[in-house]
Amino acid sequence: MLNYKAYFLDLDGTVYKGKTPIKEAVDFVHYLQNNGIDPFFVTNNSSMTQKQLQEKIGKMDIHVDTDHIISSSIAAANYIEEHFPKKSVFMIGESGLQDALDAKQVARSEDIADVVVMGIDRSITYEKLATACLSIRAGAAFISTNGDHAFPDERGLVPGNGAFTKLVEYSTGVEPIFMGKPEPYMLTFIQKKYGYKNEEMIMIGDNYLTDILTGIHMGIHTAHVNSGVTRTEEVQMKPSQPTYCLESLHEWIK
């Protein structure tokens, strides 16, 4: 299983659930690092900065540089910088999205803006949703960090950013541009930066509709682990199958 140069691991549901590490994933990362490979961590979770994510997995005994951690917030900020330079942006989100936008010196507005970008916001209010809808009705571009309807924490599956994005889409009749998995933006960013070929890459995750479809759409190998959103039985009923179906990542290091 060391035939790949670039291993992309999802975080929520693959490496941890909330604040609880998944031991098999931690052991797998150590296995890769002991063989000279630092994996990439690719997450749709827009709420945390690279530094915060680095510190979180560091407490789980996973130690990597921040440039090996890519979130949908970073993808969104890069996209806005490229396609909407010098435009005002209304943001719904948390520190991860705010930090990514600030790093690109994106001008944020608290009122009607040229661009609306939505990430998970656990302090969501009606007024924030109203401003987003009014901006989009006035012609603003509509960007969402990810379409995850739910994500796993210690309690079970809780509402994801996609659920709130759907509300705005339903109200305005405008479909968003999604930055996170299964869209390719995060992986293509890494591929361009490091020069990996498709056959050298593998995407590993628990969610078929995000992690696995990202890899399938890109034409790279995929591994589904039975630790989070999508159970193996559901995956086996899909028309497009992952390269590997694993009960856990321990199967790779036996």
C-alpha positions as CSV (number, residue, x, y, z in Angstrom):
1,M,0.0,0.0,0.0
2,L,3.0,2.3,-0.2
3,N,2.7,2.6,-3.9
4,Y,1.3,6.1,-3.7
5,K,3.2,9.4,-3.2
6,A,0.2,11.5,-2.1
7,Y,-2.3,10.2,0.5
8,F,-5.3,12.5,1.1
9,L,-7.1,11.8,4.4
10,D,-10.4,13.3,5.3
11,L,-10.6,14.4,9.0
12,D,-14.2,14.3,10.4
13,G,-15.2,10.7,10.6
14,T,-11.9,9.4,9.2
15,V,-9.2,10.7,11.6
16,Y,-11.4,11.7,14.4
17,K,-15.0,12.2,15.6
18,G,-15.3,15.5,17.3
19,K,-12.5,15.5,19.9
20,T,-12.1,11.8,19.9
21,P,-9.3,10.4,17.7
22,I,-9.9,7.2,15.6
23,K,-7.0,5.0,16.7
24,E,-6.7,3.1,13.5
25,A,-6.2,6.4,11.6
26,V,-3.6,7.7,14.0
27,D,-1.7,4.4,13.7
28,F,-1.9,4.6,9.9
29,V,-0.5,8.2,9.8
30,H,2.4,7.0,11.9
31,Y,2.9,4.0,9.6
32,L,3.1,6.4,6.6
33,Q,5.5,8.8,8.4
34,N,7.7,6.0,9.5
35,N,8.0,5.1,5.8
36,G,8.9,8.7,4.8
37,I,5.5,9.9,3.7
38,D,3.6,12.8,5.2
39,P,0.0,12.6,4.3
40,F,-2.3,15.5,3.4
41,F,-5.4,16.2,5.4
42,V,-8.3,17.5,3.3
43,T,-11.4,18.6,5.1
44,N,-14.7,20.2,4.1
45,N,-14.9,21.6,7.7
46,S,-14.5,25.4,7.2
47,S,-14.8,26.4,10.8
48,M,-11.1,26.0,11.9
49,T,-7.9,27.6,10.7
50,Q,-4.9,25.5,9.5
51,K,-3.2,26.3,12.8
52,Q,-6.2,25.2,14.8
53,L,-6.5,22.0,12.9
54,Q,-2.8,21.4,13.3
55,E,-3.1,21.8,17.0
56,K,-6.2,19.6,17.2
57,I,-4.6,16.6,15.5
58,G,-1.3,17.3,17.3
59,K,-3.2,16.6,20.6
60,M,-4.0,13.2,18.9
61,D,-0.3,12.5,18.3
62,I,-0.5,13.4,14.6
63,H,2.2,16.0,13.7
64,V,2.3,17.6,10.3
65,D,3.1,21.0,8.8
66,T,0.2,23.4,8.2
67,D,0.7,23.3,4.4
68,H,-0.3,19.6,4.6
69,I,-3.7,20.7,5.9
70,I,-6.2,22.0,3.3
71,S,-9.8,23.1,4.1
72,S,-12.7,24.2,2.1
73,S,-12.2,27.7,3.5
74,I,-8.8,27.9,1.9
75,A,-10.2,26.7,-1.4
76,A,-13.0,29.4,-1.1
77,A,-10.5,32.2,-0.4
78,N,-8.3,31.2,-3.3
79,Y,-11.3,31.0,-5.6
80,I,-12.6,34.5,-4.6
81,E,-9.1,36.0,-5.0
82,E,-8.8,34.5,-8.5
83,H,-12.4,35.2,-9.8
84,F,-13.6,38.2,-7.8
85,P,-10.6,40.4,-7.0
86,K,-11.4,43.6,-5.1
87,K,-15.1,42.6,-4.7
88,S,-16.9,43.0,-1.4
89,V,-17.8,39.7,0.4
90,F,-20.5,38.9,2.9
91,M,-19.4,36.0,5.0
92,I,-21.4,33.5,7.0
93,G,-18.9,31.3,8.8
94,E,-16.4,30.9,11.7
95,S,-12.7,31.6,12.3
96,G,-11.4,29.2,9.6
97,L,-13.2,31.0,6.8
98,Q,-12.5,34.5,8.3
99,D,-8.7,33.7,8.6
100,A,-8.6,32.3,5.0
101,L,-10.3,35.4,3.6
102,D,-8.1,37.8,5.7
103,A,-5.0,36.0,4.5
104,K,-6.0,36.9,0.9
105,Q,-6.9,40.5,2.0
106,V,-10.5,40.0,0.9
107,A,-12.7,43.0,1.7
108,R,-15.6,41.8,3.9
109,S,-18.9,43.6,4.3
110,E,-21.6,43.3,7.0
111,D,-24.2,44.5,4.5
112,I,-25.3,43.8,0.9
113,A,-22.1,42.6,-1.0
114,D,-20.8,41.5,-4.4
115,V,-20.1,38.0,-3.2
116,V,-21.8,35.7,-0.6
117,V,-19.7,32.9,0.9
118,M,-21.1,30.5,3.3
119,G,-19.3,28.2,5.7
120,I,-20.6,26.4,8.9
121,D,-21.7,28.9,11.4
122,R,-22.9,27.7,14.8
123,S,-24.0,31.2,15.7
124,I,-26.2,31.4,12.6
125,T,-29.0,34.0,12.8
126,Y,-32.0,34.9,10.7
127,E,-30.4,38.3,9.9
128,K,-27.3,36.7,8.5
129,L,-29.4,34.4,6.3
130,A,-31.5,37.4,5.2
131,T,-28.5,39.5,4.2
132,A,-27.1,36.6,2.3
133,C,-30.4,36.1,0.4
134,L,-30.8,39.9,-0.3
135,S,-27.3,40.1,-1.6
136,I,-27.8,37.1,-3.9
137,R,-31.2,38.5,-5.1
138,A,-29.3,41.7,-5.9
139,G,-26.9,39.8,-8.1
140,A,-24.1,38.6,-5.8
141,A,-22.1,35.5,-6.6
142,F,-23.0,32.6,-4.3
143,I,-20.2,30.5,-3.0
144,S,-20.4,27.7,-0.3
145,T,-17.5,26.0,1.3
146,N,-19.2,22.6,1.1
147,G,-22.4,20.8,0.7
148,D,-22.3,18.4,3.6
149,H,-25.8,18.1,5.0
150,A,-24.4,16.5,8.2
151,F,-21.1,15.7,9.8
152,P,-20.2,13.4,12.7
153,D,-19.4,14.4,16.3
154,E,-19.4,12.6,19.6
155,R,-23.3,12.8,19.7
156,G,-23.9,11.5,16.2
157,L,-24.6,13.3,12.9
158,V,-25.3,17.0,13.3
159,P,-26.3,19.6,10.7
160,G,-23.6,20.6,8.2
161,N,-23.1,23.7,6.1
162,G,-24.9,22.1,3.2
163,A,-28.1,22.2,5.2
164,F,-27.9,25.9,5.7
165,T,-26.7,26.5,2.1
166,K,-29.8,24.7,0.9
167,L,-32.0,27.1,2.8
168,V,-30.5,30.1,1.0
169,E,-30.6,28.3,-2.3
170,Y,-34.2,27.4,-1.8
171,S,-35.1,31.0,-0.9
172,T,-33.3,32.7,-3.7
173,G,-33.5,30.0,-6.5
174,V,-29.8,30.4,-7.1
175,E,-27.5,27.4,-6.9
176,P,-24.1,28.0,-5.1
177,I,-20.6,27.2,-6.4
178,F,-19.3,24.6,-3.9
179,M,-15.6,24.6,-3.0
180,G,-15.3,21.4,-0.9
181,K,-15.5,17.7,-1.8
182,P,-16.7,16.2,-4.1
183,E,-15.6,19.2,-6.1
184,P,-11.9,19.0,-7.1
185,Y,-10.6,22.4,-5.9
186,M,-8.7,21.2,-2.8
187,L,-7.0,18.2,-4.5
188,T,-6.2,20.1,-7.7
189,F,-4.6,22.8,-5.6
190,I,-2.3,20.3,-4.0
191,Q,-1.6,18.5,-7.3
192,K,-0.6,21.7,-9.0
193,K,1.6,22.8,-6.1
194,Y,3.5,19.5,-5.8
195,G,3.3,18.1,-9.3
196,Y,1.7,14.7,-8.5
197,K,0.3,12.5,-11.2
198,N,-3.1,11.0,-10.8
199,E,-1.8,7.5,-10.5
200,E,0.4,8.6,-7.5
201,M,-2.6,9.9,-5.5
202,I,-5.3,8.3,-3.3
203,M,-8.2,9.8,-1.4
204,I,-9.2,8.1,1.9
205,G,-12.5,8.9,3.7
206,D,-15.7,7.8,5.4
207,N,-18.2,9.7,3.3
208,Y,-19.0,8.3,-0.1
209,L,-20.8,11.4,-1.4
210,T,-17.8,13.7,-0.6
211,D,-14.5,11.8,-0.1
212,I,-15.0,8.9,-2.4
213,L,-16.7,10.8,-5.2
214,T,-13.9,13.4,-5.2
215,G,-11.4,10.7,-6.0
216,I,-13.7,9.0,-8.6
217,H,-14.3,12.4,-10.3
218,M,-10.6,13.1,-10.4
219,G,-9.7,9.6,-11.7
220,I,-7.5,8.7,-8.7
221,H,-7.7,5.7,-6.4
222,T,-10.0,5.8,-3.4
223,A,-10.4,4.0,-0.1
224,H,-13.6,4.0,2.0
225,V,-13.3,3.4,5.7
226,N,-16.3,2.2,7.7
227,S,-15.9,4.8,10.5
228,G,-18.3,7.7,9.8
229,V,-21.1,8.9,7.6
230,T,-21.5,6.1,5.0
231,R,-21.6,2.5,6.0
232,T,-19.9,-0.1,3.9
233,E,-23.2,-1.8,3.0
234,E,-24.4,1.5,1.5
235,V,-21.2,2.0,-0.5
236,Q,-21.4,-1.5,-1.9
237,M,-24.8,-0.6,-3.5
238,K,-23.3,2.4,-5.4
239,P,-22.8,2.1,-9.2
240,S,-19.2,3.5,-8.9
241,Q,-17.1,1.6,-6.4
242,P,-14.1,2.8,-4.4
243,T,-10.8,1.1,-5.2
244,Y,-10.7,-0.3,-1.6
245,C,-13.4,-0.9,1.0
246,L,-11.9,-1.1,4.5
247,E,-13.4,-1.8,7.9
248,S,-10.6,0.4,9.3
249,L,-7.1,1.6,8.3
250,H,-5.5,-1.1,10.4
251,E,-6.2,-3.4,7.4
252,W,-3.5,-1.5,5.5
253,I,-0.8,-1.9,8.2
254,K,-1.2,-5.5,9.2
